[in-house]
């Protein structure tokens, strides 16, 4: 009797999965909506995004961006936000969150300053960055063949947002999406 019940359960699961359109041929969870143009889909989860002053772009947290500015080119990666106190009960509604940014100069000179970074939450509030305790001063620019890694932080509520980089105070060529989670 148990073997028959197991076979019936397996058949039911298979039937339910096929009725829902489940497919094992997809290389990612779910599927992309049919209305999205295929040329806009990035199937590699860690592809390099290309961004310029004239053609800004978005990236996901942790993605490397190949930035081309009038003054120079650089690869820039923003990882985070890291949140302290994950798993606390009750969950904190506001936390200090930290990003680690790496900038590698490829050509010319690319300005780098903490004041050029800010985060915006899902309701449009702006959060300026501050240095993490003990962080060495950030160089004012990165040139070809140089690499700088630094940490910065902001006090933010849980939720979604965008990390903006506005080199030299100009329009942001790139923004990374992120989620502040404390659970």
N, C-alpha and C positions, 0 to 999 in steps of 0.2 A: 504494500500500500504506500509506503513512504517513497519508493522509487517512482511510482506513478505520480505522486503528488509533486515530487521534485521535477519530473519531466514536464508536468503541466505548468508548473511555475516558470520553468525555463522557457517553455513555448510562449507563455503569456508575456514575459519580459521581452522576448524577441519580437513578438507581434506589436507590443506597445512601442518599442524603440523604432520599428520600421514605420509605424503609423505617425510618429512624431517627426519623421524625416531624419532620424539619426544616421550618420554616415561615418564610416571609419576612414574614408579617403581624405578627410580634412586634416591639415597639419596643425590646426589650432582649435581651441574650444569654440563650439558654435560655428556660425558662419557669418560672413559679411553680408550686409543688406544688398540686395540686387541693384538698388538705385545708385550705389556708389560706383563711380568710374574706376575700372581696374587700375588705371595709371596712378590713382591716389592711394592705393593700398600698399602698405609696407608690411610684408609678411615676415620679414626677419625682425625679431623682437629687439635686436640691438644694431640696427642699421645706422649708418652715419648720415645725419641730416645736414644739408647744405643750406646756409643762410647768408644773406647779404643785406646791405642797407636797402637796396631796391626790392629785394625779395625775401622778407622776413619769413620765419617758419617756427613751428612748434616742435618740441621734442618731449619725450617721456623722461621721467626722472631716471638718471643713470645713462641716458643716451649721449653719445659724443656728437658734437656739432662742429662741422667744418665752416668756420665763419670767415667771410671775405669782406673786409672793410676797405675804405679808400687808403687808410694808413698801413694796412698789412693784413695778413691771414694768420689764423690760429685754430687749433683744435681745442675745444672747450667741453668739459664734462662736468655736470653738476649731479652729485649723488646725495640723496636724502629726500625728505628730512628724517633725521634720526630723532626719536623722541625718548627722553628718559622716563622712567617710571611706568613702563608698559606693564599691564597686568595689575595695577593698583586697584583697590576697591575702597571707595568709589573711584571711577575713572575721573581724572582731572579734565575739566573743560578747557583749560588753557595750559599750555606747556611751552617751555623753551625748546625750540627745535633747531637742529643743526644740519647744515649742508656742508659737504666737502667739495670744493671746486678745484679742478686741475686745468691749467691753461698751458698749451704747448705752442710756442711761436713757430710759424712756418715760413713767413715772409714779412719783411718790413717790421713795423712796430705796432703793437696792439695795446691800447691803454687798459690798465687793470686798476680798479679802485673799489673799495668796499661800498662807497656811496653810490656806485653804479648798479648795485644789486638791490632788489626789493621783491617782496612777495605781495600778492594780492589774493585775498580769500574769495570764496564763492559768492560773497555779497558785495564785493568791490572795495573792501577796506584795505588800505595800504599799510605794509609792515616793513619799515627800514631794517636793514641788517646791521648787526653790531659784531665786533670781533669776539671770538671765544677767548676765555681766560687763558693767558699765557701764549697766545698766538703771536708769532713774530710779525713785524710790519710787512705789509704786502708791497712788492715793488710797483712803481707807477706804470710800468710797461713791460711787455714780454716781446722779445725780439727773436729772430730766426735761431733755432737751436736751443732756446732756453725753455725751461719748464718751471712753473710755480704751482704749488698745491697749498691751499689754505682752507680754513674752516670759518664759517660765519653762522650767526644764529639770529633768531627773532622769537618773540613771544607771541604765539598764535593759538587760536582755538582749534579744536578738531574740525576736520572737514577738508574740502578740496581747495586747490588754489593754483596759481601760476607763479613761478620764480622768473622774474625779468632781469635781464642784463642790458643796461643802457650805456655802452662804452663811451666815455667822454661826455656823458649827459645827453647823448643823441638818442633818437628813436631806437627802441629795442629790436635788434635783428633776430633775436631768438627768445623764446620763453619755454620753460620746462613745466609740464603739468605735474602735480604731486597731490598726495593725500596725507594729512596729519592724522595719525591713528594712535590711540593710547590704549587700545584693548589688546 
